[in-house]
Structures are given as C-alpha cells and as structure tokens.
Amino acid sequence: MGQAYLGSLDLPALAEPELRRLAERTGGICVLGVPEQDRIRVQLTTGRGRGSLATGSLVPSYCTAWGKAVLSVAPAAWIDRAIATGLQPLTPRTITDPTELRGELDRTRQRGFALDDREHDPHLRAVAAPVLSHTGMVVAAVGVALDHHRMPPVVLRENARATAELARSLSAAMGWSRPPRPTSREA
C-alpha cells in the first residue's frame, strides 16, 4: 500500500511552490525537467525569461544542467543512448566529446549538482540536481538558470546549494532515503 501511495505522488504539484520560492530568491528561471528518452521534458517552469526552457519543451540531456543531473545518476544505458544520438555543438561551449561528457558526469555525481555554463544557450548559466524516487531511480531534475553575467561563481555556489537542497527535499517527499553508510567493520 505504501508503494502505491509513493507511486501516485504528483511531483510537479510537490515541486511548484518550492520552485516558485527558488525563482523569487534567485531571480532566475527555475525548472523541473523529467527524462524522456535521450532528452529532458521541461515539465514545469517558474520565473521570468523562459525562452527555450518553456513548459513542454524538449531539451538535450548532454548539454543542459537538468540533463546532466539526470545522466549523472542514471543507468549507463541512458548515457550511452545520449552519446549515440550525437553530441551536437549548440554553442561553442557545448561538450561534444563522449569521454569529456563522461568525466563531466562523474564530476556532477561527486559535487551533487550539474552545471551548464552556456552549453545549451550562449547566454545562460544553469545548475541542477537530480530528484530520486522511493526506489532510488532518477525521475527528474530541478534547477535554476540565469544570464551568465548574473551568475558569477559566488552566486553559482549559492544557487547550486539551494538547488541540491530542493532536490533532496523532493526526493525525500518521493520516499527516497539514502542508505546508511557501512561502518568500518562492514566495509
């Protein structure tokens, strides 16, 4: 019965008020994106200046913060599929080398958030973090985008921290709990 309840949760409804608060706090475009084959479907957008991040848009997974957040914790087959579709350069900063992309996904996994530094849109810098279901499977990513001039390193770190906190909160609402770390005896 608990599994049925967790499976019926409406993630956009859970995320909307939190994304709205994040948009007010950051002045950015805040997005809930869900994986759809080798792309990300923008399911919910709050804030101003939506452009290519309008609700309903499909954006590439390999060069957006939302896509890289999803891919960083997704099964290897998802990464392989994203690479197989071709890493087309959308801007001069787009990662187009599969090895470089895999390295970026490793860094994303380690730091807990993804970065899109004008890879998808030449004017936007974005950060995003993955949202996990009760089974630990990635179901979405949340994040914020701003004109790159409005997101210098100090602001990027603040937005990354807020985004990662929101992703953890939504994951917990979806029933995810981090497994306990093994003690030195168990390891």
Residue pairs with C-beta under 8 A, 6 or more apart in sequence:
2 175
3 134
6 133
6 134
6 174
6 175
7 134
9 173
9 174
9 175
11 32
11 34
11 43
11 131
11 139
11 140
11 170
11 174
12 32
12 43
12 44
14 170
14 173
14 174
15 32
15 44
15 131
15 140
15 142
15 166
15 170
16 32
16 44
16 46
18 142
18 166
18 169
18 170
19 30
19 31
19 32
19 44
19 46
19 142
19 166
20 30
20 46
22 28
22 30
22 46
22 142
22 144
22 162
22 163
22 166
23 29
23 30
23 46
23 47
23 48
23 144
25 162
26 47
26 144
26 146
26 159
26 162
27 47
27 48
27 146
27 150
28 47
28 144
28 145
28 146
28 150
28 151
28 159
29 45
29 46
29 47
29 48
29 49
29 50
29 51
29 53
29 124
29 144
29 145
29 146
30 45
30 46
30 47
30 142
30 143
30 144
31 42
31 44
31 45
31 53
31 66
31 128
31 142
31 143
31 144
31 145
32 42
32 43
32 44
32 45
32 131
32 140
32 141
32 142
33 40
33 41
33 42
33 43
33 59
33 64
33 66
33 67
33 70
33 128
33 140
33 141
33 142
33 143
34 40
34 41
34 43
34 139
34 140
35 41
35 61
35 70
35 74
35 78
35 138
35 139
35 140
36 58
37 81
38 60
38 61
38 78
38 81
38 82
38 84
38 85
39 58
39 59
39 60
39 61
39 67
40 58
40 59
40 60
40 61
40 64
40 66
40 67
40 70
40 141
41 56
41 57
41 58
42 53
42 54
42 55
42 56
42 57
42 58
42 59
42 66
43 55
43 140
44 55
45 53
45 54
45 55
47 144
49 147
51 121
52 59
52 120
52 121
53 59
53 145
59 66
59 67
59 120
60 67
60 82
60 88
60 90
60 120
61 67
61 68
61 70
61 71
61 78
61 82
62 68
62 71
62 82
62 83
62 87
62 95
62 101
63 87
63 90
63 94
63 95
63 116
63 119
63 120
64 116
64 119
64 120
64 126
64 128
65 113
65 114
65 115
65 116
65 126
65 127
65 128
65 141
65 143
65 145
66 114
66 126
66 128
66 141
66 142
66 143
67 82
67 114
67 141
68 104
68 105
68 108
68 114
68 115
68 116
68 128
69 108
69 113
69 114
69 128
69 129
69 130
69 141
69 143
69 167
70 78
70 130
70 138
70 140
70 141
71 78
71 79
71 82
71 105
71 108
72 105
72 106
72 108
72 109
72 114
72 130
73 109
73 130
73 132
73 138
74 138
79 101
79 102
79 105
82 101
83 98
83 101
87 94
87 95
87 96
87 97
87 98
87 101
88 94
88 96
89 96
90 119
90 120
90 121
91 118
91 119
91 120
91 121
91 122
92 122
93 117
93 118
93 119
93 122
94 119
94 120
95 101
95 104
95 119
108 114
108 115
111 160
112 129
112 160
112 164
113 127
113 128
113 129
113 143
113 160
113 163
113 164
114 127
114 128
114 129
114 141
114 143
115 125
115 126
115 127
115 156
115 160
116 124
116 125
116 126
116 127
116 128
116 145
117 125
117 148
118 124
118 125
118 148
120 126
121 145
123 147
123 148
124 145
124 146
124 147
124 148
125 145
125 146
125 147
125 148
125 151
125 156
126 143
126 144
126 145
126 146
127 143
127 144
127 156
127 159
127 160
127 163
128 141
128 142
128 143
128 144
128 163
128 167
129 141
129 142
129 143
129 160
129 163
129 164
129 166
129 167
129 168
130 138
130 140
130 141
130 167
130 171
131 138
131 139
131 140
131 141
131 142
131 167
131 170
131 171
131 174
132 138
132 139
132 171
132 174
132 176
133 139
133 171
133 174
133 175
133 176
134 174
134 175
134 176
135 176
136 176
139 174
140 170
141 167
142 163
142 166
142 167
142 170
143 163
144 159
144 162
144 163
146 155
146 159
151 159
